[in-house]
């Protein structure tokens, strides 16, 4: 007899498969249409006139647009690396140690996730204007420093949440066994804990990179007149 799917066997239930298929079409169909219409010879997106690559040639001829894309990629790369390090260390610290005020610190990590971007953008503007004025006129890429700091501030909590969720499935006896065999705390962390966290580190890095590359509101409030990112330019 054919085995009946269990209560939690979601992927084996055809109504859920159908629903996941419809959700996937709903999410990705607009992107497919956008890609297809980018080869349209007409300026109107409602009418297909013919195939052309002229629009891509014109994009790369626009120096300001290319520079804004380079700025966005540079900011995203820097903020991703910093957010990955800070988020991972913060997640390990909250997972391993007990200290006074831990629930308060734990809740503070959720603030950048739930606070509207407009509020964080205004807060960053006041911070760089009153608390720690960022020096103007710096050469590239130092001129991107204020935006990188702002992006790290709202990106690394996302990394911490993902990494901490992965840590809950870690067997601490493996780390204790490494210490019994002579490994130091840092060696056990690097050889035992970090390999277990690789999927979460990859997911956190992709999440931080996407958030930084896509951000408009916070960047709009923290960018100077000489620094334009791709979302702001568009």
Buried (B, 14 or more C-beta within 10 A) or exposed (E): EEEEEEEEEEEEEEEEEEEEEEEEEEEEEEEEEEEEBEBBEEEEEEEEEEEEEEEEEEEEEEEEBBBBBBBBBBBBBBBBBBBBEBBBBBBBBBBEEEEEEEEEEEEEBEEBEEEEBEEBBBBBBEBBEEEEEBEEEBEEBEBBBBBBBBBBBBBBBBBBBBBBEBBEEBEEEEBEEBEEEEBEEEEBBEEBBEEBBEEBBEBBBEBBBBBBBEBBBBBBBBBBEEBBBBBBBE
